[in-house]
Amino acid sequence: MRIGILTISDLGAVGQRADTSGDAILAWASERGYDVVVRSVVSDETDRIAGKLVRWSDSGEVDVVLTTGGTGLTERDVTPEATAAILEREAEGIAEAIRAASGPGFPRAWLSRGRAGTRGKTLIVNLPGSTNGVKEGLAVLDQFLNHAVDLISGTNTTHADG
């Protein structure tokens, strides 16, 4: 599986903050044998976020783009809007499952506005900006990511029982 990691952080984009959440995604992908083929840090600006998502998805170089950051309630948190603007089909259940996994132990997780869906043959998932939130979101994705990518790519169009 080919993964793109897009970190959204004003401070990270200018080198004033380490990308620990992006590093957590990279470690997770490496542990599973996935190939991280593109990785970038951009500022919290709708056009920059949407531009990367479109470029990576439309190029066919990634199966999955995982974003981290910019999903909260501040004025600068625009990742969900940028993502929604370029998605062709939403997969609301993925974002709901990520919030549901974190919410009971960390009630502030319910403030996340992350989105998920597809553009072409690429699955795009918004993860929170915190390293712990990323790890919890990735644990959710572990349950179905391979199957989702198979369905999106058309290599498997059947559903397992259960």
Backbone torsions as a table, in degrees:
resi	resn	phi	psi	omega
1	MET	NA	136.9	-179.3
2	ARG	-102.2	123.0	-173.0
3	ILE	-113.8	141.2	168.1
4	GLY	-114.2	137.3	179.0
5	ILE	-115.9	119.5	178.4
6	LEU	-120.0	111.9	177.9
7	THR	-96.3	131.1	179.3
8	ILE	-110.0	111.7	-177.0
9	SER	-162.2	121.3	177.0
10	ASP	-59.6	-47.3	-179.1
11	LEU	-69.2	-38.5	178.5
12	GLY	-64.6	-35.9	-178.1
13	ALA	-65.8	-24.7	179.2
14	VAL	-107.4	14.0	174.9
15	GLY	76.4	17.8	-179.2
16	GLN	-98.0	-0.4	177.7
17	ARG	-145.1	133.6	177.1
18	ALA	-68.3	146.7	-178.7
19	ASP	-90.8	67.7	-177.0
20	THR	-68.9	-32.5	178.2
21	SER	-70.0	-41.4	174.7
22	GLY	-62.9	-38.0	176.7
23	ASP	-62.7	-38.3	178.9
24	ALA	-64.7	-39.8	177.2
25	ILE	-65.5	-42.4	178.8
26	LEU	-59.7	-45.5	179.5
27	ALA	-62.7	-44.1	178.8
28	TRP	-59.2	-47.6	-179.1
29	ALA	-62.9	-43.3	-179.6
30	SER	-62.5	-41.3	179.5
31	GLU	-61.1	-27.0	-177.3
32	ARG	-98.4	0.1	-179.8
33	GLY	79.7	15.3	177.0
34	TYR	-80.5	152.0	178.8
35	ASP	-99.0	118.9	172.4
36	VAL	-85.8	107.4	-173.0
37	VAL	-98.1	-22.8	174.8
38	VAL	-143.4	146.1	177.9
39	ARG	-151.6	136.9	-178.4
40	SER	-153.1	157.4	172.7
41	VAL	-121.0	126.8	178.4
42	VAL	-127.6	159.3	177.5
43	SER	-74.3	165.6	-179.5
44	ASP	-75.0	69.8	179.0
45	GLU	-132.1	126.7	-174.1
46	THR	-52.4	-46.5	-176.0
47	ASP	-67.0	-35.2	178.8
48	ARG	-69.0	-42.9	179.9
49	ILE	-65.2	-52.9	-178.6
50	ALA	-60.3	-39.3	-179.9
51	GLY	-60.4	-45.6	178.0
52	LYS	-64.3	-44.4	-178.9
53	LEU	-60.6	-44.0	179.4
54	VAL	-65.4	-48.6	-178.0
55	ARG	-58.6	-49.4	-177.8
56	TRP	-66.4	-43.4	-178.2
57	SER	-68.0	-47.7	-175.3
58	ASP	-71.0	-21.9	179.6
59	SER	-74.5	-19.5	-177.4
60	GLY	77.0	9.5	-176.9
61	GLU	-83.3	-12.6	-179.5
62	VAL	-129.2	147.6	172.4
63	ASP	-91.7	-31.7	-176.1
64	VAL	-139.4	135.1	168.6
65	VAL	-114.1	123.9	175.5
66	LEU	-108.7	119.2	176.0
67	THR	-99.3	154.6	174.5
68	THR	-138.7	129.3	177.9
69	GLY	102.3	159.3	175.0
70	GLY	74.4	22.7	-176.4
71	THR	-106.0	3.6	-175.2
72	GLY	-84.9	-153.9	-172.9
73	LEU	-106.9	1.9	179.9
74	THR	-74.5	163.4	-179.2
75	GLU	-59.8	-31.5	-178.4
76	ARG	-83.0	-10.3	-179.1
77	ASP	-79.9	92.8	-174.1
78	VAL	-119.2	9.1	-179.1
79	THR	-58.1	-44.6	179.9
80	PRO	-61.2	-39.4	179.7
81	GLU	-67.6	-43.1	178.9
82	ALA	-62.7	-39.9	-179.5
83	THR	-68.7	-48.0	-178.9
84	ALA	-58.9	-34.6	-177.7
85	ALA	-66.0	-25.1	-175.9
86	ILE	-110.4	-9.1	179.0
87	LEU	-68.7	144.0	173.0
88	GLU	-92.8	-34.6	177.6
89	ARG	-140.8	131.3	177.1
90	GLU	-86.1	150.6	174.2
91	ALA	-125.6	74.9	-173.4
92	GLU	-56.7	-34.4	-177.0
93	GLY	-60.7	-31.6	179.9
94	ILE	-66.0	-49.7	179.6
95	ALA	-63.6	-38.5	178.4
96	GLU	-64.0	-40.8	179.6
97	ALA	-64.8	-38.4	178.7
98	ILE	-65.0	-44.9	177.5
99	ARG	-63.7	-42.4	-178.0
100	ALA	-64.5	-33.0	-179.8
101	ALA	-70.3	-34.3	-176.5
102	SER	-92.1	-32.1	-172.8
103	GLY	-53.0	-47.1	-177.0
104	PRO	-60.5	-37.3	-179.2
105	GLY	-92.3	-17.6	-176.9
106	PHE	-143.9	84.3	-172.7
107	PRO	-54.0	-26.2	179.2
108	ARG	-66.7	-15.2	177.3
109	ALA	-61.2	-26.3	179.7
110	TRP	-67.2	-13.5	177.9
111	LEU	-81.9	-9.4	179.4
112	SER	-68.0	139.0	179.6
113	ARG	-113.5	21.3	-176.8
114	GLY	-53.2	148.5	178.9
115	ARG	-120.3	168.4	174.6
116	ALA	-153.2	152.1	178.1
117	GLY	169.1	-166.8	-176.1
118	THR	-121.5	150.7	167.9
119	ARG	-134.6	114.8	-174.0
120	GLY	60.3	-128.3	-179.5
121	LYS	-99.2	20.1	-177.4
122	THR	-113.6	132.6	172.3
123	LEU	-91.9	130.4	179.0
124	ILE	-118.4	128.3	-178.8
125	VAL	-131.4	127.0	173.5
126	ASN	-87.2	123.2	174.2
127	LEU	-107.0	158.1	177.2
128	PRO	-62.1	171.5	179.8
129	GLY	-86.2	-21.9	-178.5
130	SER	-77.8	147.9	179.8
131	THR	-61.3	-42.6	178.5
132	ASN	-64.0	-41.8	177.6
133	GLY	-61.9	-38.6	176.9
134	VAL	-62.6	-47.7	-178.2
135	LYS	-61.6	-40.5	178.1
136	GLU	-66.7	-39.7	177.3
137	GLY	-64.5	-39.7	178.7
138	LEU	-66.5	-34.6	176.8
139	ALA	-63.0	-35.6	175.5
140	VAL	-66.2	-46.7	-178.8
141	LEU	-62.1	-31.7	178.4
142	ASP	-54.5	-27.6	-174.8
143	GLN	-74.3	-21.5	-174.0
144	PHE	-150.7	1.2	-172.8
145	LEU	-59.5	-46.7	-179.1
146	ASN	-59.0	-44.0	179.9
147	HIS	-64.9	-41.9	179.3
148	ALA	-60.4	-44.8	-180.0
149	VAL	-64.4	-40.1	176.5
150	ASP	-60.5	-42.6	179.7
151	LEU	-65.3	-44.9	-178.2
152	ILE	-64.9	-40.0	-177.5
153	SER	-77.4	-16.0	-179.2
154	GLY	86.8	5.1	179.8
155	THR	-77.0	-19.6	177.9
156	ASN	-146.6	115.2	-179.8
157	THR	-112.7	12.5	178.8
158	THR	-101.2	157.7	179.7
159	HIS	-113.9	133.0	177.3
160	ALA	-72.7	150.7	175.4
161	ASP	-67.2	147.0	174.4
162	GLY	107.0	NA	NA
